[in-house]
């Protein structure tokens, strides 16, 4: 048995078993990535789909995903590869692609407009070793690395991959600890710590999905954006007001079909509230 130190779950994993995320295991008495290089999704996407609107706009990026996640969002749009029963089926049939092969694939698509590699679709940080090893090769080719993440990871993980990451979109799913723990099985405090340090090392954009009756009050958005606006770079300069925030519309899916889609006018209203503290706010899924 060994203890995983990737996130707040700190799973005690028995030999040959999987942790809460379904992607880390114990082998020979130590925790390793079970999904290292095991790919379920690969696509050449517009950078804006990540979403990153202020990082190489108009470009394409090769996007890669595996299986597993350390949250349990009932509205997950990628539940087939994240944490549903289907995700375990993907574990059995995922194709192995080495860091060298993936870097070569990214380079192959460079003439088509590809600028690098995006680790996305499932939660990439639960296989941070693959990000580190592949990201180093991508940088050696003069290309960029993007991370699309829920930000639920210890800061030593961020320090390990940080030198190879050029941009992140981080989900800030709400601004109430109860919401994170009750509905998502997560830790708001860990995500805030992660964001606080991430903005010191690379370009960051944030995304908040608005769930009716959960995180859709004016006051919560005000508190959240006030906190964002006070974030500082590595030199102590306040840069938070310039960090782009994506306010996105919820649609019923997966285990959350008990409510209607977020009203479009509500999304636009909350975006206006967010602009009280932030310079750049986008609306999504509208």
Wavefront OBJ file of the C-alpha trace (Angstrom):
o trace
v 0.000 0.000 0.000
v 1.144 3.549 -0.744
v -0.223 7.061 -0.278
v -0.939 9.236 -3.321
v 0.085 12.880 -2.943
v -1.465 14.364 -6.090
v -4.564 15.930 -4.518
v -6.490 16.378 -1.272
v -7.950 12.851 -1.411
v -4.536 11.424 -0.395
v -5.677 7.936 -1.340
v -4.088 4.990 0.431
v -3.859 2.633 -2.550
v -3.376 -1.091 -2.162
v -1.003 -2.941 -4.489
v -2.577 -3.271 -7.926
v -5.661 -1.237 -7.014
v -6.785 2.183 -8.216
v -7.217 5.431 -6.314
v -10.351 7.596 -6.251
v -9.482 9.115 -9.641
v -9.378 5.730 -11.354
v -6.033 6.562 -12.923
v -3.369 6.136 -10.252
v -2.306 2.782 -8.872
v 0.173 1.175 -6.513
v 2.961 -0.804 -8.149
v 5.812 -2.335 -6.203
v 4.898 -0.251 -3.177
v 4.765 3.150 -4.839
v 2.058 5.202 -6.553
v 2.353 5.559 -10.318
v 0.150 6.726 -13.163
v -1.991 3.855 -14.444
v -3.051 5.951 -17.447
v 0.439 7.152 -18.453
v 0.318 7.589 -22.235
v -2.979 5.749 -22.547
v -4.997 7.920 -24.880
v -8.773 7.935 -25.335
v -9.167 11.175 -27.307
v -7.046 13.026 -29.860
v -8.208 15.934 -32.007
v -6.957 19.101 -33.669
v -9.088 21.821 -32.060
v -9.390 25.604 -32.293
v -7.586 27.125 -29.306
v -10.814 28.965 -28.431
v -12.464 25.599 -27.701
v -10.290 25.061 -24.606
v -11.485 27.856 -24.004
v -8.504 30.198 -24.412
v -9.453 33.436 -26.136
v -6.345 35.475 -25.320
v -3.635 32.928 -26.127
v -2.676 32.612 -29.801
v -6.234 33.374 -30.979
v -7.209 31.853 -34.308
v -4.733 28.978 -34.021
v -5.219 25.224 -33.749
v -3.848 22.922 -31.076
v -3.565 19.148 -30.902
v -5.710 18.099 -27.942
v -5.201 14.873 -26.043
v -7.063 13.101 -23.251
v -6.896 9.902 -21.247
v -9.297 8.551 -18.586
v -10.029 9.309 -14.960
v -10.838 12.336 -12.793
v -10.483 13.321 -9.146
v -13.837 15.166 -9.020
v -17.384 13.824 -9.354
v -19.261 16.599 -11.135
v -22.778 15.265 -11.835
v -23.001 17.433 -14.968
v -19.709 16.245 -16.523
v -19.719 16.600 -20.305
v -16.895 14.070 -20.704
v -18.217 11.493 -18.247
v -17.574 8.644 -20.695
v -13.830 8.990 -20.076
v -13.783 10.680 -16.680
v -15.592 8.841 -13.913
v -18.635 6.924 -15.148
v -18.764 3.164 -15.511
v -17.890 3.694 -19.157
v -14.569 5.217 -18.140
v -13.409 1.823 -16.915
v -14.174 0.419 -20.355
v -11.924 3.069 -21.867
v -9.227 2.034 -19.394
v -9.209 -1.401 -20.989
v -9.029 -0.230 -24.610
v -7.079 3.038 -24.489
v -4.203 3.181 -26.968
v -0.685 3.755 -25.668
v 1.141 6.682 -27.264
v 4.624 7.429 -25.950
v 5.722 11.016 -25.270
v 8.028 10.786 -28.290
v 5.209 9.626 -30.571
v 2.820 12.304 -29.347
v 5.418 15.056 -29.755
v 6.109 13.808 -33.280
v 2.381 13.900 -34.046
v 2.140 17.484 -32.825
v 5.063 18.436 -35.047
v 3.488 16.633 -38.021
v 0.423 18.911 -37.788
v 2.445 22.096 -37.456
v 2.102 22.921 -41.189
v -1.684 22.637 -40.681
v -1.594 25.400 -38.068
v -0.948 23.390 -34.918
v 0.907 25.383 -32.256
v 1.488 22.558 -29.784
v -0.325 20.268 -27.410
v -3.315 20.665 -25.072
v -3.821 18.206 -22.219
v -7.587 18.137 -21.795
v -10.894 16.172 -21.971
v -10.420 14.214 -18.724
v -8.443 15.599 -15.764
v -4.830 15.725 -16.986
v -3.143 16.437 -13.639
v -3.776 12.915 -12.388
v -1.154 11.871 -14.956
v 1.203 14.788 -14.405
v 4.228 12.608 -15.220
v 3.022 12.281 -18.814
v 2.498 16.039 -19.045
v 6.031 16.623 -17.762
v 7.691 14.125 -20.086
v 5.739 15.067 -23.205
v 5.715 18.780 -22.458
v 9.502 18.858 -22.332
v 9.667 17.371 -25.845
v 7.068 19.808 -27.153
v 9.149 22.730 -25.870
v 12.253 21.258 -27.475
v 10.374 21.506 -30.790
v 9.595 25.183 -30.207
v 5.898 24.537 -29.637
v 3.589 25.311 -26.702
v 1.769 23.299 -24.036
v -1.718 24.044 -22.751
v -3.426 22.570 -19.700
v -7.207 22.410 -19.258
v -7.770 21.434 -15.640
v -9.999 21.520 -12.588
v -7.007 22.762 -10.586
v -7.413 20.064 -7.950
v -3.785 19.229 -7.317
v -1.095 19.895 -4.754
v 1.332 22.712 -5.497
v 4.300 20.356 -5.808
v 2.576 18.971 -8.939
v 2.306 22.471 -10.355
v 5.967 23.119 -9.633
v 6.965 19.929 -11.446
v 5.057 20.658 -14.663
v 5.144 24.453 -14.475
v 8.304 24.939 -16.571
v 6.607 23.229 -19.513
v 3.170 24.884 -19.406
v 2.503 28.030 -21.425
v -1.211 28.517 -20.776
v -3.996 27.077 -18.645
v -7.736 27.201 -18.523
v -8.721 26.364 -14.956
v -12.262 25.572 -13.867
v -13.297 27.717 -10.935
v -16.625 25.975 -10.564
v -17.995 28.181 -7.831
v -16.934 30.135 -4.778
v -18.487 28.217 -1.900
v -16.658 25.437 -0.076
v -19.939 23.596 0.535
v -20.725 23.575 -3.194
v -17.343 22.080 -4.000
v -17.484 19.365 -1.349
v -21.190 18.496 -1.512
v -21.830 18.506 -5.247
v -18.406 18.001 -6.817
v -16.530 15.993 -4.204
v -13.783 18.587 -4.364
v -11.891 21.206 -2.380
v -12.346 24.890 -3.174
v -9.325 25.756 -1.027
v -7.030 23.534 -3.092
v -8.282 25.068 -6.336
v -7.785 28.617 -5.057
v -4.232 27.796 -3.981
v -3.557 26.278 -7.401
v -4.896 29.331 -9.251
v -2.981 31.701 -6.997
v 0.295 30.039 -8.010
v -0.587 29.250 -11.637
v -1.008 32.925 -12.539
v 2.614 33.452 -11.510
v 3.992 31.032 -14.113
v 1.881 31.238 -17.276
v -1.107 32.711 -19.067
v -4.320 31.735 -17.225
v -7.992 31.948 -18.137
v -10.782 30.765 -15.827
v -14.134 29.122 -16.532
v -17.253 29.012 -14.370
v -20.242 26.914 -15.416
v -23.415 28.451 -14.018
v -25.663 25.808 -12.418
v -29.219 27.030 -11.686
v -29.887 27.114 -7.975
v -26.277 26.335 -7.051
v -23.685 28.984 -7.973
v -25.808 31.552 -9.800
v -26.249 34.353 -7.268
v -24.963 37.857 -7.885
v -23.219 37.858 -4.521
v -21.260 34.673 -5.195
v -20.084 35.991 -8.560
v -19.107 39.292 -6.921
v -17.117 37.525 -4.217
v -15.422 35.285 -6.760
v -14.453 38.031 -9.187
v -13.303 40.298 -6.362
v -10.946 37.502 -5.292
v -9.739 36.989 -8.874
v -9.109 40.719 -9.310
v -6.636 40.690 -6.419
v -4.393 37.939 -7.801
v -0.722 38.846 -8.215
v 2.075 37.815 -10.550
v 5.447 36.493 -9.396
v 6.693 40.047 -8.822
v 3.773 40.992 -6.598
v 1.984 43.087 -9.218
v -1.789 42.894 -9.123
v -2.869 41.352 -12.441
v -6.120 39.632 -11.522
v -8.419 42.199 -13.102
v -6.895 41.300 -16.487
v -7.436 37.531 -16.172
v -10.127 36.416 -18.644
v -13.172 34.717 -17.131
v -15.550 32.535 -19.156
v -19.102 32.453 -17.755
v -20.731 29.396 -19.336
v -24.290 28.156 -19.667
v -25.261 24.804 -18.131
v -27.266 22.182 -20.017
v -28.883 19.159 -18.310
v -26.731 16.062 -18.787
v -25.339 12.919 -17.154
v -26.582 12.759 -13.522
v -27.967 16.304 -13.429
v -31.190 16.395 -15.411
v -33.365 17.704 -12.603
v -33.242 21.314 -13.767
v -33.466 23.360 -16.929
v -30.570 24.848 -18.823
v -29.313 28.149 -17.442
v -31.350 31.016 -18.855
v -29.353 32.952 -21.440
v -30.333 36.247 -19.834
v -28.971 34.938 -16.514
v -25.590 34.177 -18.084
v -25.404 37.654 -19.605
v -26.488 39.243 -16.330
v -23.826 37.409 -14.313
v -21.216 38.337 -16.921
v -22.158 41.969 -16.361
v -21.790 41.465 -12.599
v -18.347 39.916 -13.162
v -17.292 42.965 -15.178
v -17.602 45.074 -12.040
v -14.202 43.623 -11.067
v -12.746 42.048 -14.219
v -11.753 43.626 -17.504
v -12.396 40.608 -19.764
v -15.455 38.393 -19.338
v -16.777 36.024 -22.013
v -20.078 34.182 -22.201
v -20.131 30.575 -23.397
v -22.710 28.062 -24.661
v -25.143 30.853 -25.450
l 1 2 3 4 5 6 7 8 9 10 11 12 13 14 15 16 17 18 19 20 21 22 23 24 25 26 27 28 29 30 31 32 33 34 35 36 37 38 39 40 41 42 43 44 45 46 47 48 49 50 51 52 53 54 55 56 57 58 59 60 61 62 63 64 65 66 67 68 69 70 71 72 73 74 75 76 77 78 79 80 81 82 83 84 85 86 87 88 89 90 91 92 93 94 95 96 97 98 99 100 101 102 103 104 105 106 107 108 109 110 111 112 113 114 115 116 117 118 119 120 121 122 123 124 125 126 127 128 129 130 131 132 133 134 135 136 137 138 139 140 141 142 143 144 145 146 147 148 149 150 151 152 153 154 155 156 157 158 159 160 161 162 163 164 165 166 167 168 169 170 171 172 173 174 175 176 177 178 179 180 181 182 183 184 185 186 187 188 189 190 191 192 193 194 195 196 197 198 199 200 201 202 203 204 205 206 207 208 209 210 211 212 213 214 215 216 217 218 219 220 221 222 223 224 225 226 227 228 229 230 231 232 233 234 235 236 237 238 239 240 241 242 243 244 245 246 247 248 249 250 251 252 253 254 255 256 257 258 259 260 261 262 263 264 265 266 267 268 269 270 271 272 273 274 275 276 277 278 279 280 281 282 283 284 285 286
